Amino acid sequence: MARPMVDTKGFQKPAHLQLNMKKLQLQEERLATIERDNLILSTKLSDIMRSKGQVDHRNNYPERSLNVEKRHLELLLVTRENQAILERIEAQESDYRRQHWEEDWARTERLRDDIARYPRGVTNQQKNKRRVKFHGSEKDIFSKASGHSEESTGTSSLHEHTEQ
């Protein structure tokens, strides 16, 4: 048998490139992460199976703040300032005088009565005496302020309209 004279096998990879160490390392890390997560899940499941299976949904964690003291001091300061303002307000006497208000109102009523065209109360009396009777109606129709009926007034003519 005759052997070929030209080498057609191609280029051979060097030994350090044939075995990809970085790829193997990443794969091992990934498998280790998966195993660790599986172990955590299995311990949680076993704890649930050993217990009554109730869900712990309460979050009884205390609130923690780094500036609690500062906020407390500011609150005390504001409270003291408010107390001082309240004491100053309570120490002041009132400028309102009820007697002055009543005298001013009486003076205003006298002025109003003096410049009024008609004396007070006359307009209300006039509203009560209006009376209108329509044809075919047996009762008088009065203004809303009046509570009189035809029987109490004694009027009997039709189409009567009286204003006093």
C-alpha positions in Angstrom: 0.0 0.0 0.0 1.2 3.4 -0.8 1.4 6.2 1.8 0.5 9.8 0.9 3.3 12.2 0.7 1.3 15.3 1.8 0.1 15.6 5.4 -3.7 16.5 5.3 -4.5 15.9 8.9 -4.7 19.6 9.8 -3.4 21.7 12.6 -3.2 20.1 16.1 -4.2 22.1 19.1 -1.7 22.5 21.8 -2.4 20.4 25.0 -3.2 23.4 27.2 -5.9 24.5 24.7 -7.4 21.1 24.3 -8.4 21.0 28.0 -10.3 24.2 28.7 -9.7 24.7 32.4 -11.7 28.0 32.8 -14.8 26.3 31.4 -14.4 23.4 33.8 -13.9 25.8 36.8 -17.1 27.8 35.9 -19.0 24.6 35.6 -17.8 23.4 39.0 -18.7 26.7 40.6 -22.2 26.5 39.1 -22.7 23.0 40.3 -21.5 24.0 43.8 -24.0 26.9 43.9 -26.8 24.6 42.8 -25.9 22.0 45.5 -25.7 24.7 48.2 -29.2 26.0 47.2 -30.6 22.5 47.1 -29.2 21.9 50.6 -30.8 25.1 52.0 -34.2 24.2 50.4 -34.1 20.6 51.7 -33.4 21.9 55.3 -36.3 24.3 55.0 -38.6 21.6 53.7 -37.6 19.2 56.5 -38.2 21.9 59.1 -41.7 22.5 57.6 -42.4 18.7 57.7 -41.3 18.5 61.4 -43.5 21.5 62.4 -47.2 21.8 62.2 -47.0 23.4 58.8 -48.2 26.8 59.8 -47.0 29.9 58.0 -45.0 32.4 60.0 -46.4 35.7 58.5 -45.6 38.0 61.4 -42.9 40.5 61.1 -42.2 41.5 64.7 -39.0 43.3 64.0 -38.2 46.4 66.0 -37.8 49.6 64.1 -34.2 50.7 64.2 -33.2 54.2 63.3 -29.9 56.0 63.6 -31.3 59.4 64.4 -33.8 58.5 67.1 -32.0 60.6 69.7 -31.9 63.7 67.4 -35.6 63.4 66.5 -36.4 63.0 70.2 -34.5 66.1 71.1 -36.2 68.1 68.3 -39.6 66.9 69.6 -38.7 68.1 73.1 -37.6 71.5 71.8 -40.8 72.0 69.8 -42.9 71.0 72.8 -41.1 73.5 75.0 -41.6 76.3 72.4 -45.3 75.4 72.1 -45.7 75.5 75.9 -44.1 78.9 76.0 -46.4 80.2 73.3 -49.5 78.8 75.0 -48.5 80.5 78.3 -48.1 83.9 76.5 -51.5 83.5 74.8 -53.3 82.6 78.0 -51.6 85.5 79.8 -53.1 88.0 77.4 -56.5 89.6 78.1 -59.2 89.6 75.5 -59.8 92.7 73.4 -63.4 91.7 72.7 -66.0 93.5 74.7 -69.6 92.1 74.4 -71.0 95.3 75.9 -69.4 97.4 73.1 -70.8 95.0 70.5 -74.4 95.3 71.9 -74.2 99.1 72.1 -72.9 99.2 68.5 -75.8 97.0 67.4 -78.4 99.1 69.2 -76.9 102.2 67.6 -77.0 100.5 64.1 -80.7 99.5 64.6 -81.7 103.1 65.6 -79.9 104.5 62.5 -81.6 101.9 60.3 -85.1 102.7 61.8 -84.4 106.5 61.3 -83.6 106.2 57.6 -86.1 103.4 56.8 -89.0 104.4 54.5 -91.6 102.4 56.5 -91.4 101.5 60.2 -90.1 98.0 61.0 -92.7 95.2 61.0 -95.1 96.9 58.6 -94.0 94.8 55.7 -94.7 91.6 57.5 -98.2 92.8 58.4 -98.9 93.7 54.7 -97.9 90.2 53.6 -100.4 88.6 55.9 -103.4 90.6 54.5 -103.0 89.7 50.9 -105.8 87.6 49.6 -106.6 86.4 46.0 -109.7 84.5 45.0 -110.1 82.7 41.7 -113.3 82.0 39.8 -114.6 78.5 40.6 -112.6 78.2 43.8 -114.2 78.1 47.2 -111.1 79.0 49.2 -108.9 82.1 49.1 -105.3 81.6 48.2 -103.1 83.7 50.4 -99.4 84.4 50.6 -97.2 81.8 52.2 -96.9 83.8 55.4 -100.7 83.8 56.0 -102.6 80.9 57.5 -106.2 82.3 57.1 -109.0 80.6 55.1 -112.2 82.0 53.5 -114.4 80.9 56.3 -112.5 82.9 58.9 -112.5 86.2 56.8 -116.1 86.1 55.5 -115.4 87.2 51.9 -117.7 85.9 49.2 -117.1 87.9 46.0 -115.3 86.3 43.0 -112.2 87.8 41.3 -111.4 89.9 44.4 -107.9 91.1 45.0 -107.3 93.3 48.0 -104.0 94.8 49.2 -103.8 97.0 52.2 
